[in-house]
Amino acid sequence: MAYVGQLQRKFVEYTKSLYREGIVDKQFTQLHNLQDESNPDFAEEVVTLFFTDSQRLLNELTNALEQQDVDFNTVDAYVHQFKGSSSSVGAQRVKDLCISFRTLCEQQNKELCLRCLQQVKLEYASFKSKLESLFQLEKQIVEAGGTIPTID
């Protein structure tokens, strides 16, 4: 059981670091705390859907910005959608970048939009990697017979 306690402490510390670094916000806490015995993988399932949808949106954004004549209304609509889904899973840095991205869409600056898209892709990749690590840690805790600590 000492091993379970070790994993739980690691989970708590890792989660705290995600908040400290601004990777996730309180929306992630709410999402995570909706998990219970009847639906222990709820947060992971929702975030996995976010990952699938995000990949599609990032591809759409890339295609839209690679056009000769960029339709900034279309780009803005994709960014708005991405901001909303990022917000719903608590991906704070991704959401914040999307807010800046929308301002660039209003300015219709293709070069800055392309640069911002690269930042969004990097931040999204970081979020995805960190959340996958967190969910892996949850699996280890459960497999070792422990319960996943709640996030405050």
Secondary structure, 3 states (H helix, E strand, C coil): CHHHHHHHHHHHHHHHHHHHCCCECHHHHHHHCCCECCECCHHHHHHHHHHHHHHHHHHHHHHHHCCCCCCHHHHHHHHHHHHHHHHHHCEHHHHHHHHHHHHHHHHCCHHHHHHHHHHHHHHHHHHHHHHHHHHHHHHHHHHCCCCCCCCC
